[in-house]
Amino acid sequence: MSRALWHFALSLFLAFSLSAEEGPPLQLNLDELPADLVEEVVVPLPDEVFRSLDKLGKQNWHSQLIGKRLEDLSLVQSRGETALLLGMVVANGFVAVQAKDSEEVHLTGQQVLRLAEVLGVKESVLPHCQIILESARNEGWDEVRRELDRAQKSVRDSMKELRDENLAQLVSLGGWIKGTQAVAGLLLQEYQADDSEILNQPELCEYLSDTFYAMPPDLRQGEVFGKVEQGLEVLQPLLRTNADGVIEEASLEIIQSETTNVVESLLKS
């Protein structure tokens, strides 16, 4: 059985269902979602993921946004750190769409362009970012989602053309870390044991860890990557439900803490 690598930050939501405010938990069927197939890894498309998330009830998405700190992102990081940061910023864009926050989407689009330029892939994302910014002004959230999806795919394709597949993987890892932080934060606001299984993703974490450690050591140097390494080591045993089929609240607190450490390190670097 192939491991499922969720395409971008919040696609991790598809691992399990999250209870809506009323009625029984909504079961999301992966077989019904279109997906890319990359090296035998099933990759659900973010646009379809978020269409499903719309049915899961209201959440306090604003609490998980980066906010005004987006304006002050440093662009002096290494290329590896920049790739992680780009993934985190785009994941923040998906959270901003869920929050229907046009100002945050606008800031996200601007920073995606700046980071993509540093990585040499600005031209591939420029058309998408222009649509993202215009659609956010008009509150066209479905279009914003689609273009965020397309922008990320364009970045990955461009990096592969430049033979920077490790950087493409770091973009995905950065998005996953921010997505995991957002989910853990939401679950902790009003902990419900049944909802916690949405973070039951041991195979995904193992895949990301294997991919990370397979990268050249010189690409993973520095304080930020030290926190990534620590986080992956701590998270792997925690992103697994116990015998009762839940992730305990104390474990969620550690998950949020470890992912926040990486996010904060990227924002300060």
C-alpha positions in Angstrom: 0.0 0.0 0.0 1.5 3.4 -1.0 1.8 6.2 1.5 -0.5 9.1 1.1 1.4 12.4 0.7 -1.1 15.1 1.2 -0.5 17.8 -1.4 0.2 20.9 0.6 -0.6 22.1 4.0 -4.2 21.5 4.9 -4.9 18.6 2.7 -4.0 16.6 5.8 -7.6 17.1 6.8 -8.6 14.3 4.6 -7.0 11.7 6.8 -10.1 11.3 8.8 -13.5 13.0 9.3 -14.1 15.9 11.6 -17.4 16.2 13.4 -19.7 19.0 12.2 -21.5 21.2 14.7 -24.7 19.1 14.4 -25.3 15.5 13.2 -23.0 12.6 12.8 -19.4 13.0 11.6 -19.1 13.6 7.9 -17.1 10.9 6.2 -14.9 12.1 3.3 -14.3 9.5 0.6 -10.9 9.8 -1.0 -12.1 7.8 -4.0 -14.4 10.5 -4.9 -11.8 13.2 -5.1 -9.7 13.9 -8.1 -6.0 13.5 -7.4 -2.6 13.6 -9.0 -0.5 10.5 -9.0 3.2 11.2 -8.4 5.5 8.2 -8.1 2.7 6.0 -6.8 1.8 8.6 -4.1 -1.9 9.7 -4.1 -2.1 13.5 -4.0 -5.6 15.0 -3.4 -6.1 18.4 -5.0 -6.4 21.2 -2.5 -9.4 22.8 -4.2 -11.4 19.7 -3.8 -10.1 19.3 -0.2 -11.4 22.7 0.7 -14.8 22.2 -0.9 -15.2 19.2 1.4 -14.0 21.3 4.4 -16.8 23.8 3.8 -19.2 21.1 5.0 -17.5 20.4 8.3 -18.9 23.3 10.3 -17.6 26.6 11.5 -14.1 26.9 13.0 -12.1 29.9 14.3 -9.7 30.0 11.3 -8.7 33.6 12.1 -6.9 32.4 15.2 -4.5 30.4 13.0 -3.4 33.1 10.6 0.1 34.6 10.6 -1.3 38.1 10.4 0.6 41.3 10.0 3.9 39.5 10.5 3.6 38.5 6.9 4.7 42.0 5.9 8.0 41.6 7.7 9.3 38.3 6.3 13.0 38.2 5.9 14.3 37.2 2.5 17.9 36.5 3.6 17.4 32.9 4.4 19.2 30.0 2.7 17.4 28.5 -0.3 16.2 25.6 1.8 14.7 27.9 4.4 13.1 30.0 1.7 11.5 26.9 0.3 10.1 25.9 3.7 8.9 29.5 4.2 7.2 29.5 0.8 5.3 26.4 1.7 4.3 27.8 5.0 3.0 31.1 3.5 0.9 29.3 0.9 -0.6 27.1 3.6 -1.4 30.3 5.4 -3.2 31.4 2.3 -5.5 28.3 2.4 -6.2 29.1 6.1 -7.0 32.7 5.1 -9.5 31.4 2.5 -11.2 29.4 5.2 -11.3 32.5 7.3 -12.5 34.6 4.3 -9.9 37.2 5.2 -9.2 39.1 2.0 -6.4 41.2 3.6 -4.5 38.1 4.7 -4.9 36.5 1.2 -3.6 39.7 -0.3 -0.5 39.7 1.9 0.0 36.0 1.2 -0.1 36.6 -2.5 2.5 39.4 -2.3 4.8 37.3 -0.2 4.5 34.2 -2.5 5.7 36.4 -5.3 8.7 37.7 -3.3 9.7 34.2 -2.2 9.2 32.7 -5.6 11.5 35.4 -7.0 14.2 34.5 -4.6 13.9 30.8 -5.7 14.0 31.8 -9.4 10.4 30.7 -10.1 8.5 34.0 -10.0 7.4 33.9 -13.7 5.7 30.5 -13.1 3.5 31.9 -10.2 3.0 35.5 -11.4 -0.2 34.8 -13.4 -1.7 32.8 -10.5 -0.9 35.5 -7.9 -2.4 38.2 -10.0 -5.7 36.2 -10.1 -5.4 35.4 -6.4 -5.1 39.1 -5.5 -8.0 40.2 -7.8 -10.2 37.3 -6.6 -9.5 38.1 -2.9 -10.6 41.7 -3.5 -13.9 40.4 -5.0 -14.2 37.7 -2.3 -14.1 35.0 -4.9 -12.9 32.3 -2.5 -13.4 29.4 -4.9 -11.1 31.1 -7.5 -8.5 31.9 -4.8 -8.4 28.3 -3.8 -7.9 27.1 -7.4 -5.2 29.5 -8.0 -3.3 28.7 -4.8 -3.5 25.1 -5.9 -2.2 26.0 -9.4 0.5 28.3 -8.0 1.9 25.5 -5.8 1.9 23.0 -8.7 3.6 25.6 -10.9 6.3 26.1 -8.3 6.9 22.3 -8.0 7.0 21.8 -11.7 9.4 24.7 -12.2 11.7 23.5 -9.5 11.8 20.0 -11.0 12.7 21.6 -14.4 15.5 23.4 -12.6 16.4 20.0 -10.9 15.6 21.4 -7.5 13.4 18.5 -6.4 14.7 18.8 -2.8 13.4 22.4 -2.6 10.1 21.3 -4.0 9.9 18.7 -1.2 10.7 21.4 1.3 7.9 23.6 0.0 5.5 20.7 0.7 7.1 20.1 4.2 6.7 23.7 5.1 3.1 23.7 4.1 2.4 20.5 6.1 4.0 21.9 9.2 1.9 25.1 9.1 -1.2 23.0 8.3 -0.6 20.7 11.2 -0.1 23.6 13.5 -3.4 25.1 12.4 -5.3 21.9 12.9 -3.8 21.2 16.4 -4.6 24.8 17.4 -8.2 24.5 16.3 -8.7 21.1 18.0 -7.3 22.5 21.3 -9.7 25.4 21.4 -12.5 23.0 22.3 -11.0 19.6 22.6 -13.3 16.7 21.5 -11.7 13.3 21.6 -13.6 12.1 18.5 -12.3 15.0 16.4 -8.6 14.3 17.3 -8.3 11.4 14.9 -8.0 13.8 12.1 -4.3 14.1 13.0 -3.8 10.3 12.9 -1.2 10.3 10.1 1.8 8.2 11.1 2.6 7.0 7.6 2.5 10.6 6.3 4.9 11.8 9.0 7.2 8.8 8.3 7.2 9.6 4.6 8.1 13.3 5.2 10.8 12.3 7.7 12.4 9.8 5.2 12.3 12.5 2.5 13.8 15.1 4.8 16.7 12.9 6.0 17.4 11.8 2.4 18.3 15.4 1.5 21.9 16.5 1.4 23.2 17.5 4.9 24.4 20.9 3.6 20.8 21.8 2.6 19.5 21.1 6.1 22.0 23.2 8.1 21.0 25.9 10.5 18.8 26.5 13.5 15.6 26.3 11.5 16.4 22.8 10.2 17.4 21.8 13.7 13.9 22.6 14.9 12.4 20.7 11.9 14.5 17.7 12.7 13.5 17.8 16.4 9.9 18.4 15.4 9.7 15.4 13.1 11.3 13.2 15.7 8.8 14.2 18.4 5.7 14.3 16.1 6.0 10.8 14.6 4.9 8.8 17.7 2.2 11.5 18.6 0.5 11.6 15.2 -1.1 8.2 15.9 -4.3 7.4 17.7 -4.2 5.3 20.9 -6.1 2.1 21.6 -9.2 4.1 22.1 -8.9 5.6 18.6 -8.0 9.2 19.8 -5.1 11.5 20.2 -5.0 12.8 23.8 -5.2 16.5 24.5 -1.7 16.4 26.1 -0.3 15.0 22.8 -2.1 17.7 20.8 -0.5 20.4 23.0 2.9 18.9 22.2 2.1 18.7 18.4 1.0 22.4 18.4 4.1 23.4 20.4 6.6 21.6 18.1 5.0 22.9 14.9 4.8 26.4 16.3 8.5 26.3 17.1 9.3 25.7 13.5 6.8 28.3 12.3 8.2 30.9 14.7 11.8 30.0 13.8 11.0 30.6 10.1 9.3 33.9 10.8 12.3 35.2 12.8 15.1 33.9 10.5 
